[in-house]
C-alpha cells in the first residue's frame, strides 16, 4: 500500500510537470522548461522509492500497470480541476479498458508450454556445435523453431528434428 501511495504522490508531481505549464502560455519556454524540471525532480524523489518498495510486493509489469492506472486517474482529476477541461463520456470508457489491462496483468495464467531441457535427438547425439537440446542450439544463435519444417536438415548448423 505504501508503494501505491507514493505512486499517487509522484503522479501528481509528474502531471504538474508535464501539463501544468499549459496555463502559463505567456511565459517564455525556457522558464517553463526549468520549472518543469524542478517539479520533475520532486517526482523522481518519490518515483525511485515507490518502485523500489513496490518491487518487493509486485513484479515489474504489475507495478507499471498500477502506475499507469494511477496516472490516468490523477490526470482525469487534474484536467478537470486544474486545466478546466470537461470529462467526456469516452474517457471513463477508456479507463474501464485499463481495468481490463489490470485484470490481465494480475491474473495468474498457466504457462502455455513448459521449457524442459529434453533432448531433441537420441541420447548421445551432438551436432557440430556440441548442442543436443533446443536451448543449446539457441545459445549458438541457431533457431530451430523458426525454420519451416520443409527446410533442409543438413550442414554444420543444421537443427535436429524434434521427436514425435
N, CA and C atoms as a LAMMPS dump frame, in Angstrom:
ITEM: TIMESTEP
0
ITEM: NUMBER OF ATOMS
492
ITEM: BOX BOUNDS ff ff ff
-5.0000000000000000e+02 5.0000000000000000e+02
-5.0000000000000000e+02 5.0000000000000000e+02
-5.0000000000000000e+02 5.0000000000000000e+02
ITEM: ATOMS id mol type element x y z
1 1 1 N 0.824 -1.193 0
2 1 2 C 0 0 0
3 1 3 C 0.87 1.26 0
4 2 1 N 2.031 1.171 0.621
5 2 2 C 2.937 2.31 0.663
6 2 3 C 3.393 2.686 -0.754
7 3 1 N 3.656 1.691 -1.578
8 3 2 C 4.079 1.949 -2.958
9 3 3 C 2.972 2.65 -3.735
10 4 1 N 1.733 2.233 -3.531
11 4 2 C 0.601 2.846 -4.235
12 4 3 C 0.453 4.304 -3.812
13 5 1 N 0.622 4.58 -2.543
14 5 2 C 0.548 5.956 -2.053
15 5 3 C 1.659 6.808 -2.67
16 6 1 N 2.882 6.282 -2.685
17 6 2 C 3.997 7.011 -3.3
18 6 3 C 3.77 7.218 -4.799
19 7 1 N 3.234 6.199 -5.468
20 7 2 C 2.935 6.337 -6.901
21 7 3 C 1.893 7.422 -7.146
22 8 1 N 0.933 7.535 -6.25
23 8 2 C -0.089 8.578 -6.393
24 8 3 C 0.534 9.958 -6.226
25 9 1 N 1.362 10.125 -5.2
26 9 2 C 2.011 11.42 -4.965
27 9 3 C 2.904 11.792 -6.148
28 10 1 N 3.706 10.853 -6.604
29 10 2 C 4.614 11.168 -7.702
30 10 3 C 3.856 11.498 -8.976
31 11 1 N 2.695 10.872 -9.177
32 11 2 C 1.914 11.167 -10.376
33 11 3 C 1.321 12.566 -10.347
34 12 1 N 1.042 13.085 -9.158
35 12 2 C 0.595 14.478 -9.057
36 12 3 C 1.729 15.396 -9.533
37 13 1 N 2.948 15.139 -9.052
38 13 2 C 4.102 15.937 -9.492
39 13 3 C 4.349 15.764 -10.99
40 14 1 N 4.298 14.53 -11.463
41 14 2 C 4.559 14.266 -12.873
42 14 3 C 3.552 14.987 -13.767
43 15 1 N 2.288 14.888 -13.407
44 15 2 C 1.251 15.523 -14.213
45 15 3 C 1.425 17.037 -14.211
46 16 1 N 1.768 17.596 -13.059
47 16 2 C 2.003 19.041 -12.98
48 16 3 C 3.207 19.436 -13.834
49 17 1 N 4.273 18.632 -13.783
50 17 2 C 5.465 18.942 -14.571
51 17 3 C 5.181 18.867 -16.071
52 18 1 N 4.418 17.878 -16.481
53 18 2 C 4.167 17.68 -17.91
54 18 3 C 3.087 18.586 -18.475
55 19 1 N 2.043 18.853 -17.687
56 19 2 C 0.888 19.557 -18.232
57 19 3 C 0.558 20.876 -17.544
58 20 1 N 1.147 21.151 -16.38
59 20 2 C 0.825 22.357 -15.634
60 20 3 C 1.15 23.639 -16.369
61 21 1 N 2.152 23.611 -17.205
62 21 2 C 2.576 24.808 -17.938
63 21 3 C 1.538 25.295 -18.942
64 22 1 N 0.549 24.496 -19.247
65 22 2 C -0.457 24.882 -20.246
66 22 3 C -1.28 26.09 -19.799
67 23 1 N -1.301 26.35 -18.512
68 23 2 C -1.995 27.545 -18.025
69 23 3 C -1.103 28.784 -18.089
70 24 1 N 0.155 28.603 -18.453
71 24 2 C 1.103 29.72 -18.492
72 24 3 C 1.72 29.853 -19.879
73 25 1 N 0.875 29.944 -20.876
74 25 2 C 1.344 30.009 -22.268
75 25 3 C 2.051 31.317 -22.581
76 26 1 N 1.88 32.315 -21.733
77 26 2 C 2.516 33.614 -21.953
78 26 3 C 3.954 33.65 -21.442
79 27 1 N 4.377 32.644 -20.678
80 27 2 C 5.732 32.596 -20.118
81 27 3 C 6.721 32.091 -21.166
82 28 1 N 7.963 32.568 -21.107
83 28 2 C 8.979 32.074 -22.047
84 28 3 C 9.199 30.564 -21.874
85 29 1 N 9.459 29.909 -22.962
86 29 2 C 9.618 28.459 -22.954
87 29 3 C 10.736 28.005 -22.022
88 30 1 N 11.85 28.712 -21.975
89 30 2 C 12.969 28.29 -21.137
90 30 3 C 12.577 28.282 -19.661
91 31 1 N 11.755 29.232 -19.236
92 31 2 C 11.297 29.266 -17.838
93 31 3 C 10.392 28.072 -17.559
94 32 1 N 9.499 27.786 -18.487
95 32 2 C 8.587 26.653 -18.335
96 32 3 C 9.379 25.345 -18.239
97 33 1 N 10.413 25.214 -19.045
98 33 2 C 11.241 24.003 -19.027
99 33 3 C 11.958 23.864 -17.69
100 34 1 N 12.558 24.926 -17.193
101 34 2 C 13.275 24.878 -15.914
102 34 3 C 12.326 24.53 -14.779
103 35 1 N 11.176 25.194 -14.726
104 35 2 C 10.202 24.912 -13.663
105 35 3 C 9.713 23.471 -13.765
106 36 1 N 9.45 22.999 -14.984
107 36 2 C 9.001 21.618 -15.17
108 36 3 C 10.058 20.63 -14.688
109 37 1 N 11.328 20.919 -14.946
110 37 2 C 12.401 20.033 -14.488
111 37 3 C 12.528 20.036 -12.968
112 38 1 N 12.31 21.168 -12.349
113 38 2 C 12.345 21.231 -10.879
114 38 3 C 11.211 20.392 -10.282
115 39 1 N 10.042 20.489 -10.899
116 39 2 C 8.908 19.674 -10.44
117 39 3 C 9.203 18.196 -10.687
118 40 1 N 9.791 17.896 -11.837
119 40 2 C 10.12 16.504 -12.173
120 40 3 C 11.147 15.93 -11.196
121 41 1 N 12.049 16.766 -10.69
122 41 2 C 12.999 16.294 -9.688
123 41 3 C 12.256 15.802 -8.442
124 42 1 N 11.266 16.571 -8.02
125 42 2 C 10.457 16.144 -6.865
126 42 3 C 9.756 14.825 -7.174
127 43 1 N 9.28 14.7 -8.412
128 43 2 C 8.633 13.447 -8.816
129 43 3 C 9.592 12.266 -8.675
130 44 1 N 10.828 12.429 -9.138
131 44 2 C 11.811 11.345 -9.05
132 44 3 C 12.147 10.985 -7.609
133 45 1 N 12.062 11.962 -6.72
134 45 2 C 12.308 11.68 -5.302
135 45 3 C 11.246 10.744 -4.728
136 46 1 N 10.086 10.676 -5.354
137 46 2 C 9.048 9.721 -4.952
138 46 3 C 9.074 8.473 -5.833
139 47 1 N 9.451 8.641 -7.101
140 47 2 C 9.429 7.54 -8.065
141 47 3 C 10.396 6.423 -7.683
142 48 1 N 11.605 6.776 -7.367
143 48 2 C 12.617 5.756 -7.065
144 48 3 C 12.219 4.926 -5.845
145 49 1 N 11.855 5.553 -4.722
146 49 2 C 11.419 4.728 -3.582
147 49 3 C 10.144 3.938 -3.877
148 50 1 N 9.218 4.527 -4.627
149 50 2 C 7.97 3.816 -4.949
150 50 3 C 8.262 2.537 -5.718
151 51 1 N 9.14 2.611 -6.688
152 51 2 C 9.473 1.421 -7.476
153 51 3 C 10.293 0.428 -6.675
154 52 1 N 11.174 0.912 -5.84
155 52 2 C 11.991 0.006 -5.029
156 52 3 C 11.114 -0.729 -4.013
157 53 1 N 10.267 0.013 -3.31
158 53 2 C 9.373 -0.594 -2.325
159 53 3 C 8.352 -1.493 -3.019
160 54 1 N 7.796 -1.001 -4.112
161 54 2 C 6.779 -1.759 -4.836
162 54 3 C 7.281 -3.057 -5.418
163 55 1 N 8.555 -3.106 -5.798
164 55 2 C 9.085 -4.312 -6.428
165 55 3 C 9.236 -5.465 -5.442
166 56 1 N 9.176 -5.188 -4.143
167 56 2 C 9.169 -6.266 -3.161
168 56 3 C 7.822 -6.975 -3.13
169 57 1 N 6.772 -6.254 -3.541
170 57 2 C 5.42 -6.8 -3.484
171 57 3 C 4.886 -7.193 -4.853
172 58 1 N 5.279 -6.48 -5.905
173 58 2 C 4.755 -6.699 -7.252
174 58 3 C 5.902 -6.952 -8.209
175 59 1 N 5.596 -7.651 -9.319
176 59 2 C 6.624 -7.753 -10.349
177 59 3 C 6.598 -6.454 -11.166
178 60 1 N 7.557 -6.283 -12.062
179 60 2 C 7.698 -5.021 -12.797
180 60 3 C 6.466 -4.702 -13.635
181 61 1 N 5.891 -5.695 -14.298
182 61 2 C 4.706 -5.456 -15.131
183 61 3 C 3.505 -5.024 -14.28
184 62 1 N 3.345 -5.641 -13.133
185 62 2 C 2.244 -5.265 -12.248
186 62 3 C 2.441 -3.848 -11.714
187 63 1 N 3.663 -3.535 -11.334
188 63 2 C 3.959 -2.208 -10.809
189 63 3 C 3.712 -1.133 -11.865
190 64 1 N 4.125 -1.4 -13.092
191 64 2 C 3.912 -0.443 -14.183
192 64 3 C 2.42 -0.284 -14.473
193 65 1 N 1.671 -1.371 -14.412
194 65 2 C 0.228 -1.3 -14.651
195 65 3 C -0.443 -0.455 -13.572
196 66 1 N -0.058 -0.665 -12.324
197 66 2 C -0.61 0.145 -11.23
198 66 3 C -0.299 1.62 -11.481
199 67 1 N 0.934 1.902 -11.868
200 67 2 C 1.334 3.282 -12.116
201 67 3 C 0.505 3.904 -13.229
202 68 1 N 0.263 3.171 -14.298
203 68 2 C -0.493 3.729 -15.417
204 68 3 C -1.943 4.019 -15.035
205 69 1 N -2.544 3.143 -14.246
206 69 2 C -3.92 3.371 -13.797
207 69 3 C -3.971 4.612 -12.904
208 70 1 N -3.02 4.723 -11.985
209 70 2 C -2.964 5.901 -11.123
210 70 3 C -2.741 7.154 -11.964
211 71 1 N -1.86 7.067 -12.958
212 71 2 C -1.593 8.207 -13.837
213 71 3 C -2.873 8.687 -14.513
214 72 1 N -3.657 7.757 -15.024
215 72 2 C -4.903 8.143 -15.69
216 72 3 C -5.902 8.768 -14.718
217 73 1 N -5.985 8.216 -13.527
218 73 2 C -6.921 8.775 -12.538
219 73 3 C -6.484 10.175 -12.114
220 74 1 N -5.19 10.345 -11.839
221 74 2 C -4.678 11.662 -11.457
222 74 3 C -4.876 12.644 -12.61
223 75 1 N -4.593 12.213 -13.826
224 75 2 C -4.736 13.111 -14.975
225 75 3 C -6.188 13.508 -15.197
226 76 1 N -7.119 12.579 -15.007
227 76 2 C -8.54 12.907 -15.188
228 76 3 C -8.952 14.015 -14.219
229 77 1 N -8.566 13.881 -12.965
230 77 2 C -8.889 14.911 -11.97
231 77 3 C -8.165 16.217 -12.309
232 78 1 N -6.891 16.122 -12.645
233 78 2 C -6.085 17.298 -12.971
234 78 3 C -6.665 18.069 -14.157
235 79 1 N -7.051 17.351 -15.204
236 79 2 C -7.545 18.032 -16.399
237 79 3 C -8.865 18.749 -16.136
238 80 1 N -9.701 18.205 -15.256
239 80 2 C -10.976 18.849 -14.935
240 80 3 C -10.759 20.002 -13.948
241 81 1 N -10.02 19.758 -12.869
242 81 2 C -9.866 20.749 -11.802
243 81 3 C -8.883 21.856 -12.189
244 82 1 N -7.707 21.505 -12.681
245 82 2 C -6.657 22.489 -12.927
246 82 3 C -6.74 23.105 -14.33
247 83 1 N -6.92 22.252 -15.334
248 83 2 C -6.957 22.751 -16.712
249 83 3 C -8.353 23.184 -17.153
250 84 1 N -9.354 22.912 -16.32
251 84 2 C -10.751 23.29 -16.598
252 84 3 C -11.272 22.69 -17.907
253 85 1 N -10.853 21.457 -18.188
254 85 2 C -11.351 20.744 -19.366
255 85 3 C -12.481 19.831 -18.936
256 86 1 N -13.423 19.593 -19.837
257 86 2 C -14.54 18.729 -19.46
258 86 3 C -14.173 17.255 -19.638
259 87 1 N -14.753 16.444 -18.781
260 87 2 C -14.546 14.998 -18.852
261 87 3 C -15.609 14.436 -19.791
262 88 1 N -15.191 13.92 -20.924
263 88 2 C -16.136 13.418 -21.924
264 88 3 C -16.519 11.975 -21.634
265 89 1 N -17.612 11.523 -22.227
266 89 2 C -18.162 10.189 -21.949
267 89 3 C -17.184 9.068 -22.266
268 90 1 N -16.347 9.252 -23.28
269 90 2 C -15.457 8.169 -23.693
270 90 3 C -14.221 8.029 -22.801
271 91 1 N -13.917 9.022 -21.978
272 91 2 C -12.77 8.906 -21.079
273 91 3 C -12.978 7.804 -20.045
274 92 1 N -14.098 7.802 -19.318
275 92 2 C -14.313 6.702 -18.367
276 92 3 C -14.356 5.331 -19.057
277 93 1 N -14.884 5.284 -20.292
278 93 2 C -14.891 4.015 -21.026
279 93 3 C -13.465 3.544 -21.3
280 94 1 N -12.612 4.471 -21.694
281 94 2 C -11.207 4.132 -21.927
282 94 3 C -10.525 3.688 -20.641
283 95 1 N -10.852 4.361 -19.539
284 95 2 C -10.295 3.972 -18.249
285 95 3 C -10.789 2.585 -17.858
286 96 1 N -12.029 2.279 -18.222
287 96 2 C -12.574 0.942 -17.955
288 96 3 C -11.777 -0.138 -18.671
289 97 1 N -11.315 0.165 -19.868
290 97 2 C -10.466 -0.788 -20.592
291 97 3 C -9.143 -1.004 -19.853
292 98 1 N -8.676 0.038 -19.178
293 98 2 C -7.463 -0.112 -18.368
294 98 3 C -7.703 -1.083 -17.208
295 99 1 N -8.911 -1.102 -16.688
296 99 2 C -9.236 -2.064 -15.631
297 99 3 C -9.07 -3.48 -16.189
298 100 1 N -9.465 -3.669 -17.45
299 100 2 C -9.243 -4.965 -18.103
300 100 3 C -7.759 -5.282 -18.201
301 101 1 N -6.939 -4.273 -18.468
302 101 2 C -5.489 -4.476 -18.521
303 101 3 C -4.956 -4.887 -17.152
304 102 1 N -5.503 -4.287 -16.103
305 102 2 C -5.09 -4.656 -14.747
306 102 3 C -5.437 -6.116 -14.487
307 103 1 N -6.63 -6.51 -14.867
308 103 2 C -7.045 -7.906 -14.686
309 103 3 C -6.083 -8.844 -15.404
310 104 1 N -5.792 -8.547 -16.661
311 104 2 C -4.909 -9.418 -17.439
312 104 3 C -3.503 -9.463 -16.851
313 105 1 N -3.044 -8.354 -16.309
314 105 2 C -1.694 -8.306 -15.756
315 105 3 C -1.584 -9.056 -14.431
316 106 1 N -2.613 -8.966 -13.605
317 106 2 C -2.538 -9.568 -12.278
318 106 3 C -3.061 -11.002 -12.221
319 107 1 N -3.767 -11.451 -13.236
320 107 2 C -4.311 -12.81 -13.251
321 107 3 C -3.172 -13.802 -13.39
322 108 1 N -3.217 -14.849 -12.589
323 108 2 C -2.212 -15.911 -12.688
324 108 3 C -2.623 -16.856 -13.821
325 109 1 N -1.85 -16.892 -14.867
326 109 2 C -2.138 -17.741 -16.025
327 109 3 C -1.205 -18.94 -15.984
328 110 1 N -1.698 -20.058 -16.513
329 110 2 C -0.84 -21.228 -16.645
330 110 3 C 0.053 -21.031 -17.856
331 111 1 N 1.241 -21.573 -17.771
332 111 2 C 2.174 -21.467 -18.886
333 111 3 C 1.629 -22.242 -20.08
334 112 1 N 1.829 -21.691 -21.274
335 112 2 C 1.355 -22.337 -22.495
336 112 3 C 2.142 -23.619 -22.776
337 113 1 N 3.428 -23.596 -22.555
338 113 2 C 4.268 -24.775 -22.797
339 113 3 C 5.421 -24.749 -21.818
340 114 1 N 5.851 -25.913 -21.411
341 114 2 C 6.968 -25.953 -20.47
342 114 3 C 8.268 -25.875 -21.243
343 115 1 N 9.274 -25.306 -20.618
344 115 2 C 10.59 -25.173 -21.233
345 115 3 C 11.524 -26.219 -20.626
346 116 1 N 11.174 -27.49 -20.778
347 116 2 C 12.039 -28.537 -20.262
348 116 3 C 13.244 -28.676 -21.173
349 117 1 N 14.324 -29.081 -20.593
350 117 2 C 15.533 -29.287 -21.369
351 117 3 C 15.612 -30.753 -21.773
352 118 1 N 14.691 -31.119 -22.659
353 118 2 C 14.644 -32.504 -23.11
354 118 3 C 15.485 -32.659 -24.363
355 119 1 N 16.171 -33.77 -24.492
356 119 2 C 16.951 -33.99 -25.712
357 119 3 C 16.044 -34.022 -26.932
358 120 1 N 16.555 -33.454 -28.037
359 120 2 C 15.774 -33.47 -29.262
360 120 3 C 16.335 -34.477 -30.262
361 121 1 N 17.316 -35.226 -29.84
362 121 2 C 17.876 -36.299 -30.649
363 121 3 C 18.117 -37.483 -29.722
364 122 1 N 18.352 -38.643 -30.27
365 122 2 C 18.655 -39.79 -29.416
366 122 3 C 19.798 -39.476 -28.465
367 123 1 N 19.784 -40.134 -27.325
368 123 2 C 20.789 -39.909 -26.293
369 123 3 C 22.193 -40.063 -26.887
370 124 1 N 23.067 -39.144 -26.525
371 124 2 C 24.437 -39.209 -27.002
372 124 3 C 24.679 -38.423 -28.276
373 125 1 N 23.623 -38.002 -28.999
374 125 2 C 23.796 -37.242 -30.232
375 125 3 C 24.241 -35.826 -29.898
376 126 1 N 25.188 -35.298 -30.68
377 126 2 C 25.548 -33.895 -30.576
378 126 3 C 25.82 -33.386 -31.967
379 127 1 N 25.402 -32.129 -32.211
380 127 2 C 25.653 -31.521 -33.517
381 127 3 C 27.114 -31.089 -33.594
382 128 1 N 27.46 -30.492 -34.712
383 128 2 C 28.819 -29.982 -34.869
384 128 3 C 29.125 -28.901 -33.837
385 129 1 N 28.096 -28.242 -33.33
386 129 2 C 28.282 -27.215 -32.294
387 129 3 C 28.39 -27.827 -30.905
388 130 1 N 28.093 -29.097 -30.759
389 130 2 C 28.079 -29.724 -29.442
390 130 3 C 26.737 -29.555 -28.763
391 131 1 N 25.707 -29.227 -29.533
392 131 2 C 24.393 -28.982 -28.964
393 131 3 C 23.523 -30.221 -29.082
394 132 1 N 22.723 -30.472 -28.066
395 132 2 C 21.825 -31.619 -28.128
396 132 3 C 20.399 -31.275 -27.704
397 133 1 N 20.138 -30.032 -27.289
398 133 2 C 18.778 -29.613 -26.931
399 133 3 C 18.455 -28.328 -27.677
400 134 1 N 17.171 -28 -27.735
401 134 2 C 16.759 -26.76 -28.402
402 134 3 C 17.457 -25.576 -27.76
403 135 1 N 17.516 -25.552 -26.421
404 135 2 C 18.156 -24.447 -25.726
405 135 3 C 19.629 -24.339 -26.092
406 136 1 N 20.304 -25.498 -26.234
407 136 2 C 21.715 -25.483 -26.627
408 136 3 C 21.883 -24.869 -28.012
409 137 1 N 21.003 -25.223 -28.933
410 137 2 C 21.084 -24.665 -30.277
411 137 3 C 20.859 -23.168 -30.246
412 138 1 N 19.897 -22.736 -29.427
413 138 2 C 19.593 -21.306 -29.357
414 138 3 C 20.757 -20.517 -28.764
415 139 1 N 21.544 -21.128 -27.878
416 139 2 C 22.725 -20.464 -27.328
417 139 3 C 23.707 -20.109 -28.441
418 140 1 N 23.758 -20.929 -29.468
419 140 2 C 24.677 -20.698 -30.58
420 140 3 C 24.046 -19.842 -31.682
421 141 1 N 22.864 -19.318 -31.429
422 141 2 C 22.212 -18.469 -32.419
423 141 3 C 21.49 -19.231 -33.505
424 142 1 N 21.309 -20.524 -33.335
425 142 2 C 20.597 -21.332 -34.32
426 142 3 C 19.172 -21.507 -33.828
427 143 1 N 18.231 -20.949 -34.571
428 143 2 C 16.837 -21.072 -34.157
429 143 3 C 16.179 -22.189 -34.941
430 144 1 N 15.917 -23.269 -34.253
431 144 2 C 15.302 -24.417 -34.898
432 144 3 C 13.797 -24.256 -35
433 145 1 N 13.229 -23.438 -34.121
434 145 2 C 11.774 -23.345 -34.063
435 145 3 C 11.192 -22.429 -35.13
436 146 1 N 11.998 -21.469 -35.622
437 146 2 C 11.501 -20.54 -36.624
438 146 3 C 11.637 -21.084 -38.042
439 147 1 N 12.379 -22.171 -38.194
440 147 2 C 12.649 -22.725 -39.511
441 147 3 C 11.445 -23.546 -39.971
442 148 1 N 11.014 -23.346 -41.224
443 148 2 C 9.912 -24.179 -41.725
444 148 3 C 10.287 -25.655 -41.677
445 149 1 N 9.315 -26.506 -41.444
446 149 2 C 9.588 -27.941 -41.322
447 149 3 C 10.126 -28.527 -42.624
448 150 1 N 9.927 -27.837 -43.749
449 150 2 C 10.402 -28.355 -45.028
450 150 3 C 11.856 -27.968 -45.302
451 151 1 N 12.465 -27.156 -44.419
452 151 2 C 13.842 -26.71 -44.646
453 151 3 C 14.799 -27.888 -44.531
454 152 1 N 15.908 -27.837 -45.273
455 152 2 C 16.862 -28.945 -45.223
456 152 3 C 17.453 -29.121 -43.835
457 153 1 N 17.806 -30.344 -43.492
458 153 2 C 18.319 -30.695 -42.171
459 153 3 C 19.817 -30.956 -42.19
460 154 1 N 20.519 -30.563 -43.251
461 154 2 C 21.931 -30.901 -43.318
462 154 3 C 22.792 -29.667 -43.075
463 155 1 N 24.055 -29.883 -42.921
464 155 2 C 25.008 -28.799 -42.781
465 155 3 C 25.465 -28.651 -41.34
466 156 1 N 26.489 -27.791 -41.171
467 156 2 C 27.09 -27.6 -39.869
468 156 3 C 26.105 -27.112 -38.824
469 157 1 N 25.258 -26.136 -39.171
470 157 2 C 24.326 -25.577 -38.196
471 157 3 C 22.939 -26.17 -38.283
472 158 1 N 22.834 -27.37 -38.84
473 158 2 C 21.528 -27.969 -39.039
474 158 3 C 20.867 -28.276 -37.705
475 159 1 N 19.571 -28.072 -37.661
476 159 2 C 18.799 -28.372 -36.464
477 159 3 C 18.309 -29.799 -36.547
478 160 1 N 18.441 -30.541 -35.475
479 160 2 C 17.888 -31.892 -35.481
480 160 3 C 16.367 -31.832 -35.441
481 161 1 N 15.745 -32.881 -35.867
482 161 2 C 14.274 -32.92 -35.835
483 161 3 C 13.816 -33.251 -34.431
484 162 1 N 12.693 -32.675 -34.062
485 162 2 C 12.119 -32.943 -32.75
486 162 3 C 11.464 -34.308 -32.749
487 163 1 N 11.572 -35.039 -31.635
488 163 2 C 10.926 -36.359 -31.59
489 163 3 C 9.416 -36.203 -31.595
490 164 1 N 8.725 -37.154 -32.173
491 164 2 C 7.261 -37.059 -32.204
492 164 3 C 6.639 -37.759 -31.03
